[in-house]
C-alpha cells in the first residue's frame, strides 16, 4: 500500500483494510464510519474516510475503513484491500472493484444471487465471494432501499471483527440517540438477518 513515503509495504499484523464500492445515496460512507465506530467500541484503532470526488446520487463512490490492534501509520487510500464490499452489483460491470486486492481477498456483494451464480453472471474469477440480499432486507426491515446497514451485518459474520451482540448493543446506544425506537429495531433486524443470511462459497 502507499505510505507517506510512497513506498509499498504489507499490512501490519492485526490490520484489516476494507474498501467500499457503492453509489451515491446507498450509504457506503456511513457504513465505513459505522465499522470504525464499532472498532472504537472494541478499543481498536481505526480510520474511515471517502475517496474525494463527486458524490451525487447514483454516481460510483469509494470509501475506506482500517481497523487495527496497533496505531495506524498509513495516510492514504486503500490500494490492496483484504476485504472489498460492493453495495451495488451493477458496479461489477463498470468498476474494477478488486483492483490491487490480494488473491485471498474477500469480496462481499449486495446481490440476490448465490456466489456461484454471481461468478457465472459477471464472469468473475479468483478471490472469495460472499453475497447478501441487502437491498431486499433493508426494504423489509428499515422500509428504505438503503443497503448499508445489512452489509455491515454480513461483514460482521464474515470477518468476525466484532461479536454480533456488541454490534446490536452499539446500534441500540448510538441509533437510540438519533432515531425513534421503531427505526432502531428495524436496523437491528437488518443487521441480524444479514448476519444469518449471508452466503459464502
Buried (B, 14 or more C-beta within 10 A) or exposed (E): BBEEEEEEEEBEEEBBBBBBBBBBBBBBBBBBBBBBEBBEBBEBBBBBBBBEEEBEEEEBBBBBBBBBBEEBEBEEBBBBBBBBBBBBBEBBEEBEBBEEBEEEBBBBBBBEBBBEEBBEEBEBEEBBBBBBBBBBBBBBBBEBEBBBBBBBBBBBBBBEBBEBEEBBEBBBEBBEEEBEEEBBBBBBBBBBBBBEBBBBE
